[in-house]
Amino acid sequence: MAKFILLLIIAAIVESVGVAFLSGGLKEINGARSASAGEIVRVVCEGFTNSKLVIGVALEAVFFGILLYMLSKRDVSFVWPLTSLGFIFTTLAAVFFLNEKVSALRWAGVLLIALGAGLTSYSEAAKEAKAPATPPAASAPLGPQ
């Protein structure tokens, strides 16, 4: 369980840094000014040449790969809520890398999300602790008796 949580934290950090790179890159190319096909093409074309956007997409791809692995090992009802830990790391990345100002009310919301993720983790640990030990399989006699 500890290795899984560590992997989840690494994934959340990778995703958060990726989101910060994406945001920074979009600001450099002035993002989408409208929701038109031409504007979307412009953003995509400029995005291919913007190193921050390329790095951000690569980091998001790494996160997605880790997420696929985690979902293959645990219940989605356990994994997905814990990915909300990324909100903490993303908010920190916004403060330190993008110089965003985060209000106390917004930090309170982020901490509530973290509390919910912690409860999800605790419920999984409690479930594992209560799991009954499976008795060894009795050897059945071979053939009729």
Protein Blocks (a to p, Z undefined) as FASTA:
>chain_A
ZZmmmmmmmmmmmmmmmmmmmmmmmmmnopafbfcfklmmmmmmmmmmmmklmmmmmmmm
mmmmmmmmmmmmmcfklmmmmmmmmmmmmmmmmmmmnopacdfklmmmmmmmmmmmmmmm
mmmmmmmmmpccddddddddedjZZ
